[in-house]
Amino acid sequence: MRNRLAKIYTAWSTLAMLLMVPAAAFAEYKLNLQTPNTALGHTIYDLHTIITWICVVIFVVVFGFMFYSVFKHRKSVGHPAAHFHEHFWVEVGWTVIPAIILIAMAVPATTALKQLRDTSEPDMTIKATGYQWKWGYDYIKGEGEGISFFSSLSTPRAQIEGREPKGENYLLETDNHVVVPVGKKVRMLVTAADVIHAWWVPALTIKQDAVPGFIRDTWFKAEAPGIFRGQCAELCGKEHGFMPIVVEVKSAADYSAWVSSQKASMKKAAVADAPDKTWTLDELKARGEKVYASNCVACHQANGMGTPPAFPPLSGSKNATGPKADHLAIVLNGKSGTAMAPFKHLSDADIAAVVTYERNSWANKTGDMVTPAEVKAARGGGAAPAATAAPAAAPVAAPATATAALPAAVFFDTGKAAANDDGKKTIAEVAAQLKSDAATKVELTGYTDKAGNLAQNLELAKNRAVGVREALLAAGVAKDRIVMKPPATVEAGGDPKQARRVDIKPGV
């Protein structure tokens, strides 16, 4: 008897504890939408509440009537079964009444939807571009016009990996906030550079898919200052859960002060990254470490060992210790068929810094460095400078090879498949280098964008690549050394001439 009572007591104690724990754990949570900070958000919130209660009333009436009928007319009390096939007024009632209810709900819902899509007459416009895995922002209209920055997750890796306690805004904090003034209509242009993302901030009543090659728009007008958090709401890859959105709404005066500070910082950065600046190896490594931490560490790890096989190690890798041009080409353009995404959206200085850092960290001790001028040339923005070695290391110069001229890009005139004079010059330089190094192969990729007829654009890109191949063959390059790659499309919002090029890259 005593054992039975002890078991009953234990069972009830355990149940009580299980019931108490959720109450304490979820004390700060609400079973509802986030409290909106826009007038349209309040409209949608109220509409949601009203329709929810309409559904509750319909549920209670329909199921109440059904259960009442079943209970009162059950066979066990001797109620005889009714025999009827139809009833005119019943048929009319259950057709007309639901129709009236649906119309009554549709009218305010349609009104709210029209308001949601009305992006006319904005006070300011911000373009949000989704990347794997961060957001880029460009202020293109309003007081902050010209401001651009990237916004990345700032939650420490130690918290993500469980080595430190989780912070208050775990996975919901960024290094740079989107800052807007209170009471102003903000139009958001949303697109993506790689895969589909979605820009979603619930409290501001805004959610818009970001689709590569397309620009969608939406808007919000915050009613009160504050910080409002959101996330990418489209499954976009390995780090999908690590690209939050933080919008900081400020008063008009505070916003003006923020704009002034941002423009001052951008001006200072422009001076620091001037094209004619002379960089040292240590300066590039120090900057590259920060760029690596913001862009590369999630996949390749802080120790450079990666997470094979999806993300190979950089420490001791052939790519990070081989020719600089090959290393730079992969960082700029990514690698097809793998999870390595292109990082063309970074500045020339940032790419130069991170490549230099990777080539001189961990087990990699190349002693060389990549300059912003070399990055600019690799993008097709100018002639490649002479190879730059780190002053402290003073490595012995290697003999010239084909890779010294690669990667290269041939730019075409709009709508033309034949190379212009500059393009012919580039092809001749590449051909000369290839003939001096019989071991190197090249890959040709024609590019286009999604403006106009995509099929025609891709055919034009293919014909341009074929033209480059024929020119190389005519210059004496063997056919088996030229690999044709499928045409590719460039991301929206970039330099239009990038969609009129054929890339010539070292092949395998």
N, C-alpha and C positions, 0 to 999 in steps of 0.2 A: 504494500500500500504506500509506504514511504517513498519507495523508488518511483512509483507511478506519479505521485505528487511532484517529486523532484523533476521528472521529465516534463510534466505539464508546465511547471513553473519556468523551466529552461526554454521551452518552446514559446511561451507567451512573452518572455523577456527578449528573446531573439526577434520575435515579430515586432515588438514595440521599438526596438533599436532600429530595425530596418525601416519602420515608418517614420522615425524621427530624423534619420540621416538625410533622406531626400529633402525634407522640409528645411533643414538647415543649409544644405548644399545649394538649393535652388531658391533661397530666400530673395536673391536679387534679380531673379528672372521673372519675366511676364509672358503670359500666353496671349500675345497680341502683336500687332505691327509696332514698329518703332514710332515714338512720338514724332510727328513731322515738324519740320522747321520751314515749311513753305505753305502759302495759301492754298495752292493746288493740292498739296499733300493733305491738308485738313479736309478738303473736299473729298478726296479719294478715301481718306480714313473714315469719314462720316458715311460715305456711300457704302463702303465695306461693312460697316456696323449695321446700317439699315437693312441691307440685303441679307446679312447673316440672320437678323431677327425675323425677316420675312420667311426665310428658309426654315427657321425654328418653328414659327407658327404653322406653316404648311405641314411640317413633319408631325407636329403634335395633333393637328386636326385630322390629317389623313390616317395616321397610325392609330390615333385615339378612336376614331370612328371604326376602323377595321377591327381593333381588338374588342371594342364594345360589341360590335355585331357578332363576332365569333363567340364572345362570352355569353351574351344574352340569348343567342339563337342556337346554342349547342344541342346536340342530339340527346345528351344525358338528362336534360330537363324536359324532354318530350316535345321539343319544338319541331313541327313538321318542316320539311324542306320546301322552299318556295320554288314555283315553276314559272319563270318569265324569261323572255329573250331580249327585250329592249324596252327602253322608256325614253320617249322623245325629250322631255325636259331634263332628264338626267344627262342624256347625251349632249344637249345644248349647254348645260351647266358646266360639265367638266371639260368642255372645249372653250367656251367663252371666258370663264373665270381665269384659267391659266394664261390665256392670251392677253387679257387685261393686265394681269400681274406682270407678265413679261414686258409689255409695252411700258408700263409704269417704271420698271427697272431700267429699260433700255434708254429712255429719254435722258435721265441725268447721267447715265454711264457714257452715252455718246457725247454729251456736252463736255464731260470731263476729258474724254479721249481727244476731242478736238482741241481743247486747251493744252493738253499734253504735247500735241504735235505742232503747236503754233510757235515757231521759232523766229517769227518776224520781229523787227525793231529791237534787237538786243542792245544793251548798254555796253557789253564787251563780249569778245569771242575768244575761246581757248580751244586749241586743238590738242586732243589726247591721243597718243599713239601707243598701242600695246606691243611690247616686245617680250620674248622669252628671257627673263621673267621680271619685267619692270614696266613703268610707264614713262613716256616722254611727253612733256608739255611745252606748247608754244603759244604765247599770248599774241594774238594776231590782230586784235582790235581793242581799243579802249586805252585807258591811262597806262596800262602796263605793256603796251605794244612793243614787241622786240625781245621780251623776256623769254628765255628758254632754259629748261633744265630737265634732268631725269630724276625720277622718284623711285627709290628702291627700299626694300624691306630693311629695317634697322634693328630688328630683334637679334640679339647676339646668338651666334651659332651654339654657344654653350647652353643656352636655354632650349634651343631646338633639339640638341642632342641629349638633353636631360642631365647635363653636368652642373646646371645652376637652376634655382627655382624660377618658375615662370613669372614674368613681369605682369604689370596691370593690363597693359595693352599688347599682350602676347600675340604675335603675328599680325597685329593691326597698327603698327607704327612704321613710319617711313622717315628717311633722312631729309627729304624735302616735301613740304606740304603745298598743296594747291591753295593759294590765298586769293580770296575774292572779297569785295566790299558788300556790306549788308544792304539789302533793299535794292540791289541792281539786278537786272535780268542778264543772266550769264548764258550765252549760247555755247554748247559744247559740240565740236566737230570730232567725231570718234572714228578712228581707223586702226589698222594693225600692220605690222611690218613682216610678220611671219605666218602665224596661225590665227584662228579666231579667238579673240578675247571678249570680255564684256565689262564695261565701266558701270559700276553699280554702287550707289550711295543711298541706302534706304531712307534715311531721315530727310534727304533732299528730294525725294520722290523722283529719282533719276536712275534709269537702267537702259543701256544701249549696247548692242553687240558691236564689236570692233572687228571688221572683216577686211582682210588684205585686199588691196586694190579698189576698195570702196570707201566713201566718206559718208557716214550717217550723222545726223544732227539731232540734238535734244536740248533742253534748257532747264534752268531752275532759278529761283529768286529767293534767297534766304531771308527769313524775317528777323532773325536775331543773331548776334555774334556767338561764336562757339566753334568747337572742333567736332567734325562729323566724319565717321569712319565707314569705309566700305571695302569691297574686295572685287577681284576679277571673278565674274560669275559664269565663266565658260571654261570647261575642262580644256586646258591649253598645254598640258604636258607635265613633266616631272615636278616642276616647281610651281604648279598651279596655285597651291595654297599659300604661296609665299610672295604674292604681288598685291599687297593691300593698297587702298586709296585713302588718303587723309585730306579733307577739305577744311581749311581754316577760314572762317568768316570773321572779318574785322570791320570796325567802324571806318567811315570814310577817311578820317584823319590817319588812323593807324595803317590803313591800306596804302595811302599815299606815301607814308613813311617807308613801308615795306618796298614799294615800287622803287623809291629812290635808292634804298640800300641795295636792292638787287641789281639795278643798272650800274651802280658804282662798282659792285663786285664783278659784274660782267666786263666792265671797262678795264678793271685791274687785271682780270684773267686774260683779256685780249692782249694787254701789254706784256704780260708774263709769257704768253704763248706766241709772241710775234714770230712771223716766218723767218726773220733773219737772226733769231736768237741762237746763240751757241750753247748747246747742252753738254753737260758732262755725264759720264756713266752713272755716277752716284745720284745726280739729280733725277735722271730717268728712272733708276731703280726705286728711289724713294716714292716717286709719283706712281710708278707701275705697281708697287705693292698695294697702294690704296685702290687703284683701278681693278686689280686682280681680286681684292677682297669684296668689291661691290659687284663684280660681274662673273668671275670664274670659280670662286672658291666652293660654291655649292656643288659643282660637278667634279672639279679636279682636286678638291680638298686643299687645306692650308699647307699641307706638307708636299703638295704636288704629286701625290701618289694616286689620285683619281679613285674611281670606283669601277674597276674592270668588271665585265668587258664593255659596258655601255660607255664609260668615260675612262679612257686609258690614262696612265700616269704621264705627267710632263717631265718629271725628274728622270733624267737619263734617256729621254725619248729621242729618236732620230729626227723628229720634226723640230724639237726645241734646241737641238745641237747641230742641225744640218744647215743647209744654205738659208740665209736670211730671207730671201725672196719667197721660198716655199713656206716658211713659217708665217711670214706676213700675209701671204695669199690665203692661208687657211683662217687666220684671225679675221681678215676682211670679208671673205666670201663664204666662210663655213665649209663644210664637207658634205656633199650629197650622199644620201644613204646612211648617214649617221645622225646622232643627236647634236652634233656641233653646228650651232646656228651662226649666221654672219653677224659681225659687229661693226658694220659700216656706219651705224648711227653714232659711234663714238668719235670724238674729235681726232685729228691727226696726232696731236700731242699725246692724248690718252692711249691710242693704239701703239704709237712708238714706245711709250713708257712701259706698257704691259708686255710687249714683245721683248723689250730689253730686259725687263725683270725676269721673265720666264727663262731667258737664255743665260742668266747669270745667278740663278737661285738653286737651292737644293744641291743636286749632284751636277747641275749644269754650270760649267765655268768656261763659256766660250770667249769671254773677254771682249766681245764686240757689242755694238749697240745699233739700234735703228733710230733714225732721226725723223721728226715730223715731215721734213722735205721728202724723204724716201716714201713715207706713207702717202703723201699727196701725189707723188709720181705713180705709185702703184694703183691709186684710184683712177688714174688717167688725167690728172690735173696738171701735169707738167713733166719736164724731162727729169729722169732719174739723176740724182747727184752722184758724185763719186762715192765709192764705198767708204763708210765711216767706221773707224775702229776706236775703241775706248782709249783715251790718251794714256791712262795708267798702264794698260796691258801691252800696248804696242805690238800686236801680233804680226807675224810675217804675212805679207800679202799673198793671197792665193792667185794662181794663174787665172786669166779670164776664161769664162765658160759661157755657155748659152744662157745659164740662169742669171748672168749679170744683166741681161736685157729683159728678163721675165720676172713677174708677169707683165704683159703689155696689153694695151687696149687700142683698137682701131675704131675711131668714131666716124659715123656716116652722116651725110646730110639728110634732112627730113624726107622720107619717102623714097630715098635712093638706095639701090642695092650695090652700086659701084663705088669703090673707095675714092675719096677726094685726094688732093695732093698730099695733105698731112698723113692720111691713112696709108697711102702708097709708101711714104717715107718710113713710117713705123714698120710696115711689112718688110721693107728692104733691110732695115736694121736687124729685125728678128731673123730673117733669112741668113744674113751674113754671120750672125752669132751661131745659128744652128749648123751652118756648114763648117764652122771652126771647131765644133764639138759634135762628133758623129754619134755620141751615146745618148743625147737628150731627145726626148719626144715632147710634143706639145699637144694640148687639148684646146679645141676651139669651141666657144659657146657664144651664140648670138642671143642678144637680149632685146626685149620689147616691153611695153606696158599694156594695161588693159583698157586704154582709151580707144574708142572706136571698135572696129571689127577685130576681135581677138584672133580669129582664124587667119585673117589676112596679115595681121601683125606678126604672128608666129611664122608664117610662110616667108615674110620679108626677112625676119631674123635668120631663118634657115638659109635663105639665098645669100645673105651677107656673109655668113660663115663659110658657105661653099665658095664664094668669091675670094675670101682670104686664103682658103686652102688652095685654090687654083693659082693664085699669085705666088704662094710659097712653092708649089710644085714647079711653076715656070721659072722660079729663081734657083731651082736645083735641089730643093729639099725632097728627100725620098718620101714616097707616099705612105710607107709603113711607119713613119715617124710622126704622122699627123692623125690625131684621134678626134673625130667629130662627136660632140656632145649634143643632147637635145636642146632646142631653144628654151630660154628661161624668161620669166617676167620679173621686173623690178618692183620694189615696194612703192606704194603711192607716196606722193609728197616730196620726192627727191628731185635732183637736177634732171630736167627732161632729156638732156643729151645722154644720160646713163642708159636710157632705153633705146639708144641708137648706136650701140657699140657691139663689137665682137671681142671677147676676152681671149687672149693667148696666154695660157698658163703652162708651166712645166707639167708634163704627163708622167705616168708610171710606166 
